Amino acid sequence: MHTEPAETILLHARDARGVHRFTLNTPRSFNVLSEAMLDALQKGLDAVATDAGARAVVVGASGKAFCAGHDLKEMRAHPDQAYYQALFARCTRVMLSIRRLEVPVVARVQGLATAAGCQLVAQCDLAVAAQEASFGVNGIDVGLFCATPGVALSRNLLPKQAMEMLLTGDFIGAEEARTRGLVNRVVAADALDDEVERMLQRLLGKPREALAMGKALFYRQLETGMEAAYQLAGQTMACNMAHPVAQEGVQAFIDKRPPAWRS
């Protein structure tokens, strides 16, 4: 198996606006989530979490595939349940780190996203896909039910849609993924970066504090009953309304002027 130097498997850049860009960069192995790749992603996500100026994250990939899931050759070389438990715990930590970031995370999907690669797309807050992209959780084809990818997938798709993908291993195209709720936008490959940038512009035009409160609340309330969800939502809205950004935004609306945080 070809292995790339550790320093190049994940490219990480930050622009002056606070947008962090991660690029999975092992195209010859279809950008699999090897141990090294998971470690690199975790390091990058931890860096975003401590960046007070961070505004958004874009997760993309080089080559024809977005991500082909876990490294099956690496997994087969360690036929031990304790190893597998540690590996999946490491992957879960990466996925939960995406969830816990205060800023929106956008998947930029230019090609195949399968198994844990499809999980990565589903775990991101937003996703933009090229028309050529395809999505699947096909571990079942090698006798491995994609249990951990199913956690994120089932929180994007309706239950029977998710179960069909998990039980059959069948792939869906980009337009079907948009229809089912896995991605937000589908565009031509040569328009992918422009569409991601348009989405970023929309996000960057909103106050960071309100987005952070909203993202945290959105996912917390999904896991609760309706009454508890309303209690959480009411608390969040009260905190948000009392915050200076909302006070300024409402006053600007009353004054019929742009809010100061947009300047």
C-alpha positions as a Markdown table, in Angstrom:
| # | Residue | x | y | z |
|---|---|---|---|---|
| 1 | Met | 0.0 | 0.0 | 0.0 |
| 2 | His | 1.3 | 3.4 | -0.9 |
| 3 | Thr | 1.7 | 5.8 | 2.0 |
| 4 | Glu | 2.1 | 9.5 | 1.6 |
| 5 | Pro | 4.3 | 11.6 | 3.9 |
| 6 | Ala | 2.4 | 12.5 | 7.1 |
| 7 | Glu | 2.8 | 16.2 | 6.6 |
| 8 | Thr | 0.9 | 16.1 | 3.2 |
| 9 | Ile | -2.0 | 13.7 | 3.9 |
| 10 | Leu | -4.1 | 16.6 | 5.1 |
| 11 | Leu | -3.7 | 20.1 | 3.8 |
| 12 | His | -4.9 | 22.8 | 6.2 |
| 13 | Ala | -5.1 | 26.5 | 5.3 |
| 14 | Arg | -6.7 | 29.5 | 7.0 |
| 15 | Asp | -7.6 | 32.7 | 5.1 |
| 16 | Ala | -7.8 | 36.2 | 6.5 |
| 17 | Arg | -11.6 | 35.9 | 7.0 |
| 18 | Gly | -11.2 | 33.0 | 9.4 |
| 19 | Val | -12.2 | 30.3 | 7.0 |
| 20 | His | -10.3 | 27.0 | 7.6 |
| 21 | Arg | -9.9 | 24.6 | 4.6 |
| 22 | Phe | -9.1 | 21.0 | 5.1 |
| 23 | Thr | -8.2 | 18.9 | 2.0 |
| 24 | Leu | -7.9 | 15.2 | 2.3 |
| 25 | Asn | -4.8 | 14.6 | 0.2 |
| 26 | Thr | -4.2 | 10.9 | -0.4 |
| 27 | Pro | -5.9 | 10.6 | -3.8 |
| 28 | Arg | -4.1 | 7.3 | -4.8 |
| 29 | Ser | -5.8 | 5.6 | -1.9 |
| 30 | Phe | -9.1 | 7.5 | -2.5 |
| 31 | Asn | -8.5 | 9.7 | 0.6 |
| 32 | Val | -9.3 | 6.9 | 3.1 |
| 33 | Leu | -9.7 | 7.7 | 6.8 |
| 34 | Ser | -6.5 | 5.9 | 7.8 |
| 35 | Glu | -5.2 | 6.2 | 11.4 |
| 36 | Ala | -2.9 | 8.9 | 10.2 |
| 37 | Met | -5.7 | 10.8 | 8.4 |
| 38 | Leu | -7.9 | 10.6 | 11.5 |
| 39 | Asp | -5.1 | 12.0 | 13.6 |
| 40 | Ala | -4.5 | 14.8 | 11.2 |
| 41 | Leu | -8.1 | 15.7 | 11.0 |
| 42 | Gln | -8.4 | 15.7 | 14.8 |
| 43 | Lys | -5.4 | 17.9 | 15.1 |
| 44 | Gly | -6.9 | 20.3 | 12.6 |
| 45 | Leu | -10.3 | 20.4 | 14.2 |
| 46 | Asp | -8.7 | 21.0 | 17.6 |
| 47 | Ala | -6.8 | 24.0 | 16.1 |
| 48 | Val | -10.1 | 25.4 | 14.8 |
| 49 | Ala | -11.7 | 25.0 | 18.2 |
| 50 | Thr | -9.1 | 27.2 | 19.8 |
| 51 | Asp | -9.1 | 29.8 | 17.1 |
| 52 | Ala | -11.3 | 32.7 | 18.4 |
| 53 | Gly | -11.3 | 34.2 | 14.9 |
| 54 | Ala | -12.5 | 31.1 | 13.1 |
| 55 | Arg | -15.7 | 31.7 | 11.1 |
| 56 | Ala | -16.2 | 28.5 | 9.0 |
| 57 | Val | -14.6 | 25.2 | 8.0 |
| 58 | Val | -14.6 | 23.6 | 4.5 |
| 59 | Val | -13.7 | 20.0 | 4.2 |
| 60 | Gly | -12.7 | 18.9 | 0.7 |
| 61 | Ala | -10.5 | 16.4 | -1.0 |
| 62 | Ser | -8.1 | 16.0 | -3.9 |
| 63 | Gly | -8.4 | 13.6 | -6.8 |
| 64 | Lys | -11.4 | 11.8 | -8.1 |
| 65 | Ala | -12.8 | 10.6 | -4.8 |
| 66 | Phe | -13.9 | 12.6 | -1.8 |
| 67 | Cys | -13.3 | 9.7 | 0.7 |
| 68 | Ala | -13.6 | 6.0 | 0.4 |
| 69 | Gly | -14.1 | 5.4 | 4.1 |
| 70 | His | -11.8 | 3.5 | 6.5 |
| 71 | Asp | -8.6 | 1.9 | 5.3 |
| 72 | Leu | -9.6 | -1.7 | 4.9 |
| 73 | Lys | -6.1 | -2.9 | 4.3 |
| 74 | Glu | -5.0 | -1.2 | 7.5 |
| 75 | Met | -7.9 | -2.7 | 9.4 |
| 76 | Arg | -7.3 | -6.2 | 8.0 |
| 77 | Ala | -3.7 | -6.1 | 9.2 |
| 78 | His | -4.9 | -5.8 | 12.8 |
| 79 | Pro | -7.5 | -8.6 | 13.3 |
| 80 | Asp | -8.2 | -7.7 | 16.9 |
| 81 | Gln | -11.4 | -6.4 | 18.4 |
| 82 | Ala | -9.6 | -4.0 | 20.8 |
| 83 | Tyr | -7.8 | -2.4 | 17.9 |
| 84 | Tyr | -11.1 | -2.0 | 16.0 |
| 85 | Gln | -12.8 | -0.5 | 19.1 |
| 86 | Ala | -10.0 | 2.0 | 19.5 |
| 87 | Leu | -10.1 | 2.9 | 15.7 |
| 88 | Phe | -13.8 | 3.5 | 15.7 |
| 89 | Ala | -13.5 | 5.5 | 18.9 |
| 90 | Arg | -10.9 | 7.7 | 17.2 |
| 91 | Cys | -13.3 | 8.2 | 14.2 |
| 92 | Thr | -16.2 | 9.0 | 16.5 |
| 93 | Arg | -14.1 | 11.7 | 18.3 |
| 94 | Val | -13.4 | 13.3 | 14.9 |
| 95 | Met | -17.1 | 13.3 | 14.0 |
| 96 | Leu | -18.2 | 14.7 | 17.4 |
| 97 | Ser | -15.5 | 17.4 | 17.1 |
| 98 | Ile | -17.2 | 18.6 | 13.9 |
| 99 | Arg | -20.5 | 18.7 | 15.7 |
| 100 | Arg | -19.0 | 20.6 | 18.7 |
| 101 | Leu | -17.2 | 23.3 | 16.7 |
| 102 | Glu | -18.9 | 26.7 | 17.2 |
| 103 | Val | -18.6 | 27.5 | 13.5 |
| 104 | Pro | -20.4 | 25.9 | 10.5 |
| 105 | Val | -18.6 | 23.1 | 8.7 |
| 106 | Val | -19.2 | 22.7 | 4.9 |
| 107 | Ala | -18.4 | 19.5 | 3.0 |
| 108 | Arg | -17.1 | 20.2 | -0.5 |
| 109 | Val | -17.7 | 16.9 | -2.3 |
| 110 | Gln | -16.2 | 16.5 | -5.7 |
| 111 | Gly | -16.5 | 12.7 | -6.1 |
| 112 | Leu | -17.2 | 9.3 | -4.4 |
| 113 | Ala | -18.1 | 9.4 | -0.7 |
| 114 | Thr | -18.6 | 5.9 | 0.7 |
| 115 | Ala | -18.9 | 4.3 | 4.1 |
| 116 | Ala | -17.1 | 6.6 | 6.6 |
| 117 | Gly | -16.6 | 9.0 | 3.8 |
| 118 | Cys | -20.3 | 9.3 | 3.4 |
| 119 | Gln | -20.5 | 9.6 | 7.2 |
| 120 | Leu | -18.1 | 12.6 | 7.0 |
| 121 | Val | -20.4 | 14.3 | 4.6 |
| 122 | Ala | -23.4 | 13.6 | 6.7 |
| 123 | Gln | -21.7 | 14.8 | 9.8 |
| 124 | Cys | -20.9 | 18.2 | 8.3 |
| 125 | Asp | -23.4 | 21.0 | 8.9 |
| 126 | Leu | -23.8 | 21.8 | 5.2 |
| 127 | Ala | -22.7 | 20.1 | 2.0 |
| 128 | Val | -22.1 | 21.1 | -1.6 |
| 129 | Ala | -21.6 | 18.4 | -4.2 |
| 130 | Ala | -20.5 | 18.2 | -7.8 |
| 131 | Gln | -22.9 | 16.5 | -10.2 |
| 132 | Glu | -20.5 | 13.6 | -10.6 |
| 133 | Ala | -20.4 | 12.8 | -6.8 |
| 134 | Ser | -22.0 | 9.6 | -5.5 |
| 135 | Phe | -22.7 | 8.4 | -2.0 |
| 136 | Gly | -23.0 | 5.0 | -0.4 |
| 137 | Val | -22.6 | 3.0 | 2.8 |
| 138 | Asn | -21.5 | -0.2 | 1.2 |
| 139 | Gly | -19.6 | -1.9 | 4.0 |
| 140 | Ile | -22.3 | -4.6 | 3.8 |
| 141 | Asp | -20.8 | -5.7 | 0.5 |
| 142 | Val | -17.8 | -7.0 | 2.4 |
| 143 | Gly | -19.9 | -8.3 | 5.3 |
| 144 | Leu | -19.5 | -5.2 | 7.5 |
| 145 | Phe | -22.7 | -3.2 | 8.3 |
| 146 | Cys | -21.8 | 0.5 | 8.3 |
| 147 | Ala | -23.0 | 1.0 | 11.9 |
| 148 | Thr | -21.1 | 4.2 | 12.7 |
| 149 | Pro | -21.8 | 5.8 | 9.3 |
| 150 | Gly | -25.4 | 5.0 | 10.0 |
| 151 | Val | -25.5 | 7.3 | 13.0 |
| 152 | Ala | -24.8 | 10.4 | 10.9 |
| 153 | Leu | -26.7 | 9.1 | 7.9 |
| 154 | Ser | -29.9 | 8.4 | 9.9 |
| 155 | Arg | -29.8 | 12.0 | 11.1 |
| 156 | Asn | -29.8 | 13.3 | 7.5 |
| 157 | Leu | -32.2 | 10.9 | 5.7 |
| 158 | Leu | -35.6 | 9.5 | 6.6 |
| 159 | Pro | -35.2 | 6.2 | 8.4 |
| 160 | Lys | -36.3 | 3.9 | 5.5 |
| 161 | Gln | -34.1 | 5.7 | 3.1 |
| 162 | Ala | -31.1 | 5.4 | 5.4 |
| 163 | Met | -31.9 | 1.7 | 6.0 |
| 164 | Glu | -32.1 | 0.9 | 2.3 |
| 165 | Met | -28.6 | 2.3 | 1.8 |
| 166 | Leu | -27.2 | 0.5 | 4.8 |
| 167 | Leu | -28.8 | -2.8 | 4.0 |
| 168 | Thr | -28.2 | -2.9 | 0.3 |
| 169 | Gly | -25.0 | -1.0 | -0.1 |
| 170 | Asp | -26.5 | 0.7 | -3.1 |
| 171 | Phe | -25.1 | 4.1 | -4.1 |
| 172 | Ile | -27.1 | 7.3 | -4.9 |
| 173 | Gly | -26.1 | 10.1 | -7.2 |
| 174 | Ala | -25.7 | 13.7 | -6.2 |
| 175 | Glu | -29.2 | 14.9 | -7.2 |
| 176 | Glu | -30.8 | 12.0 | -5.3 |
| 177 | Ala | -28.6 | 12.9 | -2.3 |
| 178 | Arg | -29.9 | 16.4 | -2.5 |
| 179 | Thr | -33.5 | 15.2 | -2.7 |
| 180 | Arg | -33.0 | 13.0 | 0.3 |
| 181 | Gly | -31.3 | 15.7 | 2.4 |
| 182 | Leu | -27.7 | 14.5 | 2.5 |
| 183 | Val | -26.4 | 17.6 | 0.6 |
| 184 | Asn | -27.7 | 21.2 | 0.2 |
| 185 | Arg | -26.5 | 22.1 | -3.3 |
| 186 | Val | -25.5 | 20.2 | -6.5 |
| 187 | Val | -23.6 | 22.0 | -9.2 |
| 188 | Ala | -21.3 | 21.3 | -12.2 |
| 189 | Ala | -17.8 | 20.3 | -11.2 |
| 190 | Asp | -16.3 | 23.5 | -12.5 |
| 191 | Ala | -18.8 | 25.6 | -10.4 |
| 192 | Leu | -18.1 | 23.7 | -7.2 |
| 193 | Asp | -15.7 | 26.2 | -5.7 |
| 194 | Asp | -17.9 | 29.2 | -6.7 |
| 195 | Glu | -20.9 | 27.6 | -5.0 |
| 196 | Val | -19.0 | 26.9 | -1.8 |
| 197 | Glu | -17.8 | 30.5 | -1.8 |
| 198 | Arg | -21.4 | 31.7 | -2.2 |
| 199 | Met | -22.4 | 29.7 | 0.8 |
| 200 | Leu | -19.4 | 31.0 | 2.8 |
| 201 | Gln | -20.4 | 34.5 | 1.9 |
| 202 | Arg | -23.8 | 34.0 | 3.3 |
| 203 | Leu | -22.4 | 32.5 | 6.5 |
| 204 | Leu | -19.7 | 35.2 | 7.0 |
| 205 | Gly | -22.4 | 37.9 | 6.7 |
| 206 | Lys | -24.0 | 36.6 | 9.9 |
| 207 | Pro | -22.7 | 37.3 | 13.5 |
| 208 | Arg | -20.4 | 34.5 | 14.7 |
| 209 | Glu | -22.0 | 34.5 | 18.2 |
| 210 | Ala | -25.5 | 33.9 | 16.9 |
| 211 | Leu | -24.3 | 31.1 | 14.6 |
| 212 | Ala | -22.5 | 29.4 | 17.5 |
| 213 | Met | -25.5 | 29.5 | 19.8 |
| 214 | Gly | -27.8 | 28.3 | 17.0 |
| 215 | Lys | -25.6 | 25.4 | 15.9 |
| 216 | Ala | -25.2 | 24.1 | 19.5 |
| 217 | Leu | -29.0 | 24.4 | 20.1 |
| 218 | Phe | -30.0 | 22.8 | 16.8 |
| 219 | Tyr | -28.2 | 19.6 | 17.5 |
| 220 | Arg | -29.1 | 19.4 | 21.2 |
| 221 | Gln | -32.8 | 19.8 | 20.6 |
| 222 | Leu | -32.8 | 17.1 | 17.9 |
| 223 | Glu | -31.9 | 14.5 | 20.5 |
| 224 | Thr | -34.7 | 15.5 | 23.0 |
| 225 | Gly | -38.4 | 15.3 | 23.2 |
| 226 | Met | -40.5 | 18.3 | 22.0 |
| 227 | Glu | -41.1 | 19.8 | 25.4 |
| 228 | Ala | -37.4 | 19.7 | 26.4 |
| 229 | Ala | -36.5 | 21.0 | 22.9 |
| 230 | Tyr | -38.7 | 24.0 | 23.4 |
| 231 | Gln | -37.2 | 24.7 | 26.8 |
| 232 | Leu | -33.7 | 24.5 | 25.3 |
| 233 | Ala | -34.7 | 26.7 | 22.4 |
| 234 | Gly | -36.4 | 29.3 | 24.6 |
| 235 | Gln | -33.3 | 29.5 | 26.7 |
| 236 | Thr | -31.1 | 29.9 | 23.7 |
| 237 | Met | -33.3 | 32.6 | 22.1 |
| 238 | Ala | -33.3 | 34.5 | 25.4 |
| 239 | Cys | -29.5 | 34.4 | 25.6 |
| 240 | Asn | -29.2 | 35.3 | 22.0 |
| 241 | Met | -31.6 | 38.2 | 22.2 |
| 242 | Ala | -29.8 | 39.6 | 25.2 |
| 243 | His | -26.5 | 39.4 | 23.4 |
| 244 | Pro | -25.2 | 42.7 | 21.9 |
| 245 | Val | -25.2 | 41.3 | 18.3 |
| 246 | Ala | -29.0 | 40.7 | 18.4 |
| 247 | Gln | -29.6 | 44.0 | 20.3 |
| 248 | Glu | -27.7 | 45.8 | 17.5 |
| 249 | Gly | -29.4 | 43.8 | 14.8 |
| 250 | Val | -32.9 | 44.5 | 16.0 |
| 251 | Gln | -32.1 | 48.2 | 16.5 |
| 252 | Ala | -30.7 | 48.4 | 13.0 |
| 253 | Phe | -33.9 | 46.8 | 11.7 |
| 254 | Ile | -36.0 | 49.4 | 13.6 |
| 255 | Asp | -33.7 | 52.2 | 12.3 |
| 256 | Lys | -33.8 | 50.8 | 8.7 |
| 257 | Arg | -30.0 | 50.6 | 8.5 |
| 258 | Pro | -27.4 | 47.8 | 8.2 |
| 259 | Pro | -26.3 | 46.4 | 11.5 |
| 260 | Ala | -22.8 | 47.5 | 12.6 |
| 261 | Trp | -21.5 | 43.9 | 12.6 |
| 262 | Arg | -22.0 | 43.8 | 8.8 |
| 263 | Ser | -19.6 | 46.7 | 8.2 |
